[in-house]
Each structure stands twice: as structure tokens, then as C-alpha cells.
């Protein structure tokens, strides 16, 4: 049946949730029919510090009284202060920022800067990656959204993702040793026309299935870039500002990227993103005529919200809290894995955790239909979580609650997931018995 609520909306994804939200607070959303749903997606992984945090509300109210929007060549105090705060958080030589709206845009700007600075055009991404759906960045977006849109940008190449549970080069089993990275660059070298500009990568591949690279992977990737005169772009849309238990995910490997894109978590629910780079790269690109002007670049209101997010993360020690909560969530899910043989793998870092379903633990055949059914069952029982995909396969749950989530809320989420999985499997067993 057609969804009458969407009569005047263009459908931009598979469908809409079967309810209408009236308000949201903390890790919960409430619907117009009075239901409360535990949100383990943090909105679109943007409500870093929970829905409706009073500090963000205060920042918005202050901006409404002072300044909301300006011509893009005018600067405001929140924009100047946020740029300075970001410079104080990132390691040298990262220093200069441009404040934007979305992760797609931040990645587009990063690649434009990389191409302009190097004078080259070839860009390398990772299979199963997700960097946004604008036409340019989508060319190195390898988890979805290529079919039907025509050719990719020339010079777009892919490296095999370090997916240890399903090694893309059939080399390792459960513990990636980076052979996929080395072999991938051999292929890139053979395909390149000698114009390699940059590699773009997520420190943890989120939409492609919560793929956690082994320790040292980013450092090895950085060395591959340096040998070829390429820039390293890290897309930390979903991993920065504490979600992985460190302020930035690249800290885990002791690597400093040439360009860093931030979004989602930075705005705390408002459209705010940033591309950060060194003064040397910024000055060089400015001298070469770098241009990226939009109607909402350097807008004051989202910048004010971003400052509030940074204040709360620091004052409430949410980086450390996310590390502890993430360990607790992983432990609870591994307990669940012991009870359900359909859970093939549990993985993650901090509060970005994946649970992959299989039909059989030996064959590791993806349990695509089971994943969809359990997702629906969880929502019916009051838990919202994503099932993420690569291509047509959707069998990995992504759990990414706000950094403020409590252990009681984690326990409730695991209980709902446990009950939902048991209910779906029981119905399937009853149906199979009836048919036989």
C-alpha cells in the first residue's frame, strides 16, 4: 500500500519509518501516537550528545537573537571561535578550516583541495566505503549508489577493504595482516596514468559494515601515499569527537592526515561540517584560485551549535565515557552471540559497533532476509537501529547510540535485540514446521 504520508515527498531511500515523531530527548524519540523508541542511531549519527541537549538549544536561541545567516564573505564570532577551537583540537600541521553543511560537501572540498594542490586528478577509495552521494565524491563511494547514474569520474580507483571476517582477497581469516592494502596498491599502480592525487578513507568503515582496520593500518596507508606523492584524506564524519573513544579516530594509529573532513557529530543534530588542512596546503590552493562558495558556508547558527557540542564533550568527559560504554556494549553483544548461532561476528570500537548475521557460522552466508526481519521486529518492540549494507546485502546491524547513553539503556537495547531475534527465529521455525 502507498504511504499516504509521503504524498508530497520525493522518496529518497527505501521507505519511511511507520510512525511520525513528535519530540526527541537524550537517547529516545517519542511518536505522535505516544510510543517511546530507544534511538541507537543517534538520529543520522549526528545527535552526538543526545537529542535535545539543553546546551545546543541555548546556543540556537542565542543565535536567533544575534545572527543566523550572513553573506558568505562576512564572518561572525561563532565561526571564528569554532575555527580556532578546531585548530586547538587537531595536531599540527592541521590548522585551517572551512565550515560547511554536510559530510558529502566536506569530502568534496577535501578532494578539490587535494587535486588543486597536487595538480593531479586520480583518487583512491576503499571498497565498502561511504563518503556521500554528491556526484563527485560518489565516484569513490563504493558501498552503494553507482547503479543508474552513468560513468564515474575518471581516475577513480578502489582498494580492497580490510574486512577480516570476509577477506576480500581470500587471504586471511579473522585477523587482517594488510596484504589486501599492499595488493590493492599494486593494482592501482598498474591502472594509474601517473596522476595519483589522494586516498580517501574512513578510519572505521561504517555504512559498509562496521569494518575495523587492524592496528597500524592507517600508518601503512599513509606510507603508501607518501611513496607516491599522494595526500591522505580521512573522512571522520562518523568517527570523530569521541565516538570511538578518542577525540579523533586517527589518533589510534598515531597518524596525521593531510586533509580531514568532519561532519555529523560536529553539529549535534544541525547541518555542520568542516574540512581541515594545513596552512601550507591552504595557502597553496588559495594562490591557485581555490573556489568553493555556497549559500551557507560559514553560517553563524550551526557554528554556535558546534561550539556547544565541543563544550559538552569536554565538560562531561564524553570521550572517556564513550570508550567505557563501548566496551560494555561489545561485551553484552558477545554474550548475545553465545546464545544465537546466527550472530557470526561482533566488532567495533567505542560506540560504533556492528553485529553481523549469517545463516550458518561455517559458510558465513549472509542472513539478508533475517537481518531485515529482525530490524523491523526491533522497531516494533521499541529499538531503532540501522541495518547497513554493501551492495544488495544488508545483514550487519549498526549500533551507534549517543555518547551520553547509560548502561541501563544499553541493557534495554540488548534485551530488545535478543527478544526480537528469538521471536523472528521462532516464527520461521513454526512456519517451516507447518509446511513440512
Secondary structure, 3 states (H helix, E strand, C coil): CCCHHHCCCCCCCCCCCCCCEEEEEECEEEECCCCEEEECCHHHHCCCCCECCHHHHHHHHHHHHCCCCCCCCCCCHHHHHHHHHHHHHCCCCEEEEEEECCHHHHHHHHHHHHHHHHCCCEEEEEECCCCCCCCCHHHHCECCCCCCCCCCCCCEEEECCCCHHHCCCCCCCCCCCCHHHHHHHHHHHHHCCCCEEEEEECCEECCCCCEECCCCHHHHHHHHHHHHCCEEEEECCCCCCCCCCCCCHHHHHCCCCCEEEECHHHCCCCCCEEEEEEHHHHHHHHHCCCCCCCCCCCCHHHHHHHHHHHHHHHHCCHHHHHHHHHHHHHHHHHHHHHHCCCEEEEEEECCEEEEEEECCCCCCCECHHHHHHHHHHHHHHCEECEEEEECCEEEEEEECCCCCCCHHHHHHHHHHHHHHHHHHHHHHHHHHHHHC
